[in-house]
C-alpha cells in the first residue's frame, strides 16, 4: 500500500497509549489497532478528525504517501 500510517509515531510523540487514544476518539481497540498497523482499507474523515484533535496534529502527520510502496 502506498499510504503509510504514522499513528504510532504521533502517539509516541504525545506519550499516549492505544487505550487512552481509544477512549478519547471513541473507537474500539481492535479498530484503532487495524488503523495503526496500516491494515485499514479506509478511514472516515470524522475518525481522522477525532484522532487529530486527540493528538493535536494534522492529518499529514498521520498519513503519508510513498511512491516506493
C-alpha angles and dihedrals in degrees: 000000000000094000113084119201113215096182093124090054093053091045090053092048090052092041090233125148125223089247093054093046090047091056094045096050096034096236127134117254091242094054092046090048091052089053093045093053092049094245094119116109094202142005127207117236089233089057092047090049092051092049092049090049093049093046095037093232143115126260088249089061088062104033125050132178119222124186091201098063 
